[in-house]
Amino acid sequence: MLNLKELLSRDNILMNLETTTKEGIITEMIDRLVASGRITNRKAALKAIMEREKKMSTGMQNGIAIPHGKTNSVPDLVTALGIKPEGMDFESMDGLPSRIFIMTLSPVNRTGPHVQFLSEISRILENPDVRSRIIQAPDADSILALLGL
């Protein structure tokens, strides 16, 4: 069973993403994962996510974007969560700005944990009240509490 609490913690939640471009958001989140020791090869991780993004945007619906990729620069699934309260264009399916960003990177040869994590986090975020409260949360601990962690 996948443990969301092990994957998401205070040090990999970015409360106010600063950049205004898709690549900037992705880079900001990767840099946080590098700083927290979860990614050892920044260049490979960035390349994996940007290549996936070129195939098809990971901007979903309801203000959520899920940039993700596969790389051998991570031994296990790693995640980060970022918030941009004012939103930005992430080429979402519904055309609306993205405000909640959930990044995942997983090893090339493992799909189970990645799919399971996305399923669990998507189930939580399908609630509009939870999404709204996450966007307005004052700090990372509040977001963890909203996610039930």
Backbone as CSV, one residue per row, in Angstrom:
resi,resn,N_x,N_y,N_z,CA_x,CA_y,CA_z,C_x,C_y,C_z
1,MET,0.845,-1.200,0.000,0.000,0.000,0.000,0.878,1.247,0.000
2,LEU,0.534,2.178,-0.838,1.275,3.420,-0.962,0.960,4.336,0.227
3,ASN,1.993,4.933,0.797,1.805,5.815,1.942,2.014,7.268,1.513
4,LEU,0.897,7.997,1.348,0.987,9.400,0.930,1.818,10.221,1.897
5,LYS,1.752,9.866,3.183,2.478,10.618,4.201,3.994,10.548,3.979
6,GLU,4.476,9.404,3.469,5.904,9.277,3.174,6.292,10.062,1.923
7,LEU,5.347,10.231,1.020,5.642,10.898,-0.248,5.526,12.414,-0.177
8,LEU,4.565,12.898,0.579,4.365,14.349,0.689,4.684,14.800,2.108
9,SER,5.585,15.740,2.210,5.921,16.295,3.518,6.157,17.796,3.371
10,ARG,6.291,18.453,4.482,6.456,19.907,4.511,7.557,20.388,3.556
11,ASP,8.658,19.635,3.477,9.794,20.108,2.670,9.620,19.934,1.162
12,ASN,8.551,19.275,0.717,8.341,19.210,-0.730,6.986,19.799,-1.137
13,ILE,6.531,20.771,-0.331,5.347,21.554,-0.680,5.793,22.998,-0.887
14,LEU,5.486,23.534,-2.037,5.839,24.923,-2.371,4.563,25.753,-2.300
15,MET,4.508,26.659,-1.353,3.284,27.412,-1.083,2.954,28.471,-2.131
16,ASN,3.935,29.136,-2.647,3.677,30.205,-3.617,4.679,30.114,-4.758
17,LEU,4.339,29.317,-5.743,5.227,29.203,-6.897,5.404,30.591,-7.500
18,GLU,6.639,30.927,-7.828,6.945,32.295,-8.243,6.896,32.522,-9.744
19,THR,7.266,31.524,-10.525,7.398,31.732,-11.958,6.045,31.734,-12.663
20,THR,6.046,32.172,-13.908,4.795,32.307,-14.656,4.801,31.523,-15.965
21,THR,5.769,30.615,-16.114,5.804,29.782,-17.309,5.744,28.311,-16.901
22,LYS,5.321,27.485,-17.829,5.242,26.050,-17.565,6.615,25.500,-17.184
23,GLU,7.642,25.837,-17.972,8.986,25.350,-17.670,9.490,25.893,-16.334
24,GLY,9.130,27.136,-16.041,9.535,27.730,-14.770,8.937,27.010,-13.574
25,ILE,7.654,26.684,-13.653,6.979,25.950,-12.567,7.656,24.591,-12.373
26,ILE,7.875,23.888,-13.476,8.497,22.556,-13.413,9.901,22.656,-12.812
27,THR,10.672,23.638,-13.247,12.030,23.822,-12.739,12.022,24.137,-11.244
28,GLU,11.116,25.007,-10.832,11.011,25.381,-9.419,10.719,24.146,-8.548
29,MET,9.828,23.298,-9.034,9.474,22.105,-8.262,10.617,21.081,-8.254
30,ILE,11.275,20.927,-9.395,12.429,20.003,-9.459,13.517,20.494,-8.505
31,ASP,13.775,21.796,-8.514,14.824,22.341,-7.642,14.521,22.070,-6.166
32,ARG,13.242,22.109,-5.791,12.866,21.803,-4.405,13.165,20.336,-4.099
33,LEU,12.865,19.442,-5.046,13.137,18.013,-4.837,14.633,17.728,-4.801
34,VAL,15.411,18.477,-5.564,16.870,18.339,-5.519,17.377,18.821,-4.154
35,ALA,16.893,19.987,-3.720,17.328,20.563,-2.436,16.985,19.650,-1.257
36,SER,15.880,18.923,-1.365,15.484,18.045,-0.261,16.120,16.654,-0.371
37,GLY,16.974,16.471,-1.385,17.703,15.218,-1.517,16.927,14.086,-2.181
38,ARG,15.770,14.398,-2.737,14.948,13.350,-3.347,15.360,13.047,-4.791
39,ILE,16.019,14.005,-5.436,16.506,13.803,-6.814,18.007,14.038,-6.808
40,THR,18.734,13.123,-7.414,20.187,13.266,-7.463,20.674,13.843,-8.793
41,ASN,19.930,13.617,-9.869,20.352,14.114,-11.171,19.308,15.099,-11.688
42,ARG,19.518,16.385,-11.399,18.563,17.436,-11.760,18.297,17.466,-13.259
43,LYS,19.365,17.386,-14.054,19.241,17.492,-15.506,18.371,16.361,-16.073
44,ALA,18.604,15.135,-15.618,17.828,13.989,-16.107,16.364,14.097,-15.691
45,ALA,16.133,14.554,-14.468,14.761,14.693,-13.972,14.003,15.762,-14.769
46,LEU,14.643,16.895,-14.976,14.023,17.979,-15.734,13.729,17.532,-17.163
47,LYS,14.667,16.841,-17.770,14.487,16.352,-19.138,13.299,15.390,-19.222
48,ALA,13.178,14.480,-18.253,12.087,13.501,-18.268,10.724,14.192,-18.213
49,ILE,10.594,15.192,-17.368,9.303,15.879,-17.234,9.008,16.747,-18.451
50,MET,10.009,17.453,-18.945,9.783,18.318,-20.108,9.470,17.495,-21.364
51,GLU,10.102,16.339,-21.521,9.799,15.486,-22.678,8.363,14.971,-22.606
52,ARG,7.914,14.618,-21.419,6.530,14.158,-21.246,5.567,15.295,-21.550
53,GLU,5.917,16.489,-21.136,5.069,17.659,-21.345,4.939,17.998,-22.834
54,LYS,6.010,17.750,-23.608,5.976,18.016,-25.057,4.992,17.087,-25.766
55,LYS,4.851,15.852,-25.257,3.935,14.892,-25.879,2.489,15.333,-25.713
56,MET,2.159,15.770,-24.503,0.812,16.229,-24.204,0.842,16.960,-22.866
57,SER,0.161,18.083,-22.803,0.153,18.857,-21.564,-0.425,18.039,-20.418
58,THR,0.141,18.232,-19.240,-0.365,17.550,-18.052,-1.281,18.474,-17.241
59,GLY,-1.698,19.579,-17.871,-2.723,20.419,-17.266,-4.043,19.676,-17.382
60,MET,-4.633,19.333,-16.260,-5.848,18.530,-16.272,-7.075,19.446,-16.293
61,GLN,-7.929,19.304,-15.291,-9.126,20.119,-15.169,-9.220,20.646,-13.742
62,ASN,-10.131,21.581,-13.534,-10.406,22.094,-12.184,-9.192,22.730,-11.512
63,GLY,-8.301,23.326,-12.313,-7.158,24.033,-11.737,-6.012,23.142,-11.296
64,ILE,-5.985,21.896,-11.769,-4.945,20.957,-11.356,-4.053,20.600,-12.541
65,ALA,-2.749,20.588,-12.299,-1.779,20.112,-13.296,-0.927,19.047,-12.626
66,ILE,-0.595,18.007,-13.379,0.162,16.892,-12.816,1.378,16.590,-13.685
67,PRO,2.378,17.504,-13.689,3.588,17.212,-14.468,4.281,15.971,-13.901
68,HIS,4.648,15.063,-14.790,5.271,13.824,-14.331,6.210,13.268,-15.385
69,GLY,7.056,12.363,-14.949,7.992,11.742,-15.872,8.625,10.524,-15.237
70,LYS,9.361,9.810,-16.079,10.071,8.612,-15.620,11.561,8.804,-15.882
71,THR,12.358,8.487,-14.874,13.800,8.641,-14.990,14.491,7.702,-14.013
72,ASN,15.652,7.266,-14.377,16.417,6.436,-13.447,17.220,7.280,-12.460
73,SER,16.964,8.591,-12.426,17.645,9.448,-11.460,16.932,9.451,-10.103
74,VAL,15.864,8.659,-9.995,15.198,8.472,-8.706,15.073,6.973,-8.438
75,PRO,15.352,6.545,-7.194,15.251,5.116,-6.883,13.810,4.657,-6.679
76,ASP,12.946,5.581,-6.235,11.542,5.305,-5.973,10.734,6.530,-6.381
77,LEU,9.427,6.407,-6.321,8.541,7.519,-6.620,8.848,8.710,-5.717
78,VAL,8.983,9.893,-6.312,9.133,11.135,-5.548,8.042,12.104,-6.005
79,THR,7.595,12.942,-5.085,6.517,13.873,-5.397,6.787,15.253,-4.799
80,ALA,6.136,16.231,-5.381,6.128,17.587,-4.824,4.756,18.174,-5.125
81,LEU,4.339,19.101,-4.286,3.074,19.772,-4.500,3.346,21.267,-4.472
82,GLY,2.840,21.968,-5.468,3.035,23.406,-5.534,1.707,24.126,-5.701
83,ILE,1.652,25.329,-5.154,0.443,26.142,-5.229,0.786,27.474,-5.894
84,LYS,-0.050,27.883,-6.826,0.045,29.210,-7.429,-1.367,29.793,-7.327
85,PRO,-1.662,30.479,-6.197,-3.043,30.902,-5.919,-3.713,31.673,-7.050
86,GLU,-2.955,32.521,-7.728,-3.563,33.315,-8.798,-3.736,32.519,-10.094
87,GLY,-3.118,31.346,-10.159,-3.256,30.486,-11.333,-2.401,30.938,-12.500
88,MET,-2.198,30.016,-13.424,-1.463,30.331,-14.656,-1.862,29.338,-15.738
89,ASP,-1.647,29.731,-16.977,-1.986,28.877,-18.109,-1.013,27.708,-18.172
90,PHE,-1.539,26.490,-18.062,-0.712,25.288,-18.155,-1.255,24.384,-19.259
91,GLU,-1.968,25.023,-20.219,-2.573,24.300,-21.344,-3.475,23.179,-20.853
92,SER,-4.343,23.513,-19.894,-5.231,22.524,-19.292,-6.321,22.076,-20.252
93,MET,-6.837,20.880,-20.006,-7.893,20.315,-20.847,-9.130,21.199,-20.874
94,ASP,-9.456,21.839,-19.734,-10.662,22.664,-19.680,-10.374,24.139,-19.979
95,GLY,-9.105,24.457,-20.301,-8.745,25.817,-20.664,-8.626,26.772,-19.484
96,LEU,-8.876,26.295,-18.274,-8.806,27.148,-17.083,-7.382,27.192,-16.525
97,PRO,-7.035,28.251,-15.787,-5.692,28.329,-15.204,-5.470,27.223,-14.168
98,SER,-4.228,26.762,-14.070,-3.866,25.765,-13.061,-3.393,26.483,-11.810
99,ARG,-3.804,25.961,-10.650,-3.432,26.546,-9.359,-2.726,25.544,-8.455
100,ILE,-3.065,24.264,-8.624,-2.464,23.196,-7.813,-1.631,22.325,-8.750
101,PHE,-0.357,22.168,-8.404,0.569,21.390,-9.243,1.089,20.211,-8.435
102,ILE,0.923,19.023,-8.980,1.418,17.825,-8.326,2.413,17.165,-9.264
103,MET,3.674,17.172,-8.871,4.729,16.600,-9.703,5.105,15.222,-9.184
104,THR,5.268,14.288,-10.106,5.791,12.976,-9.732,6.897,12.571,-10.695
105,LEU,7.877,11.912,-10.141,8.938,11.270,-10.918,9.067,9.857,-10.392
106,SER,9.162,8.915,-11.303,9.324,7.531,-10.872,10.358,6.839,-11.746
107,PRO,10.921,5.737,-11.234,11.907,4.997,-12.022,11.281,4.472,-13.318
108,VAL,12.083,4.372,-14.347,11.612,3.961,-15.663,10.874,2.620,-15.629
109,ASN,11.361,1.684,-14.851,10.802,0.331,-14.892,9.695,0.066,-13.872
110,ARG,9.169,1.102,-13.200,8.116,0.894,-12.204,6.921,1.805,-12.460
111,THR,5.751,1.209,-12.694,4.559,2.015,-12.940,3.558,1.976,-11.796
112,GLY,3.516,0.914,-11.022,2.513,0.752,-9.968,2.398,1.913,-9.006
113,PRO,3.479,2.289,-8.305,3.377,3.369,-7.308,2.922,4.699,-7.910
114,HIS,3.383,5.012,-9.113,3.030,6.255,-9.790,1.518,6.311,-10.028
115,VAL,0.975,5.243,-10.598,-0.456,5.183,-10.898,-1.278,5.219,-9.609
116,GLN,-0.837,4.505,-8.602,-1.540,4.461,-7.322,-1.551,5.836,-6.648
117,PHE,-0.399,6.522,-6.665,-0.328,7.859,-6.075,-1.287,8.810,-6.788
118,LEU,-1.258,8.814,-8.125,-2.133,9.719,-8.881,-3.596,9.407,-8.622
119,SER,-3.922,8.152,-8.489,-5.298,7.760,-8.198,-5.727,8.290,-6.826
120,GLU,-4.879,8.115,-5.822,-5.222,8.564,-4.463,-5.332,10.076,-4.369
121,ILE,-4.367,10.786,-4.949,-4.379,12.245,-4.839,-5.534,12.828,-5.666
122,SER,-5.840,12.210,-6.802,-6.951,12.670,-7.640,-8.282,12.497,-6.921
123,ARG,-8.421,11.399,-6.197,-9.656,11.140,-5.444,-9.865,12.248,-4.408
124,ILE,-8.804,12.636,-3.713,-8.890,13.696,-2.703,-9.230,15.038,-3.364
125,LEU,-8.567,15.318,-4.491,-8.715,16.633,-5.129,-9.959,16.772,-6.001
126,GLU,-10.747,15.713,-6.152,-11.970,15.868,-6.941,-13.016,16.677,-6.161
127,ASN,-12.784,16.864,-4.866,-13.688,17.649,-4.036,-13.359,19.142,-4.202
128,PRO,-14.293,19.940,-4.755,-14.010,21.364,-4.995,-13.687,22.136,-3.719
129,ASP,-14.304,21.771,-2.598,-14.045,22.447,-1.330,-12.601,22.211,-0.885
130,VAL,-12.120,20.989,-1.039,-10.732,20.666,-0.674,-9.767,21.461,-1.560
131,ARG,-10.031,21.504,-2.857,-9.160,22.279,-3.768,-9.107,23.737,-3.349
132,SER,-10.264,24.321,-3.076,-10.332,25.725,-2.682,-9.562,25.976,-1.387
133,ARG,-9.718,25.075,-0.425,-9.031,25.246,0.859,-7.522,25.058,0.729
134,ILE,-7.093,24.193,-0.173,-5.657,24.014,-0.404,-5.063,25.299,-0.988
135,ILE,-5.751,25.877,-1.959,-5.260,27.106,-2.598,-5.152,28.246,-1.581
136,GLN,-6.053,28.268,-0.612,-6.077,29.334,0.391,-5.287,29.001,1.653
137,ALA,-4.713,27.816,1.724,-4.008,27.382,2.936,-2.849,28.322,3.267
138,PRO,-2.657,28.622,4.562,-1.599,29.543,4.969,-0.200,28.918,4.990
139,ASP,-0.133,27.576,5.085,1.178,26.935,5.180,1.102,25.459,4.791
140,ALA,2.274,24.836,4.689,2.368,23.436,4.257,1.658,22.496,5.219
141,ASP,1.736,22.768,6.524,1.067,21.899,7.496,-0.447,21.888,7.271
142,SER,-0.998,23.027,6.901,-2.446,23.111,6.629,-2.805,22.260,5.411
143,ILE,-1.946,22.276,4.400,-2.195,21.451,3.216,-2.126,19.977,3.571
144,LEU,-1.143,19.587,4.348,-1.039,18.191,4.763,-2.289,17.765,5.530
145,ALA,-2.798,18.647,6.388,-4.005,18.336,7.157,-5.203,18.182,6.213
146,LEU,-5.318,19.061,5.219,-6.418,18.971,4.264,-6.375,17.679,3.459
147,LEU,-5.171,17.181,3.222,-5.003,15.930,2.484,-5.146,14.713,3.401
148,GLY,-5.363,14.977,4.678,-5.510,13.896,5.643,-4.193,13.259,6.048
149,LEU,-3.103,14.038,5.965,-1.775,13.485,6.264,-1.211,14.050,7.560
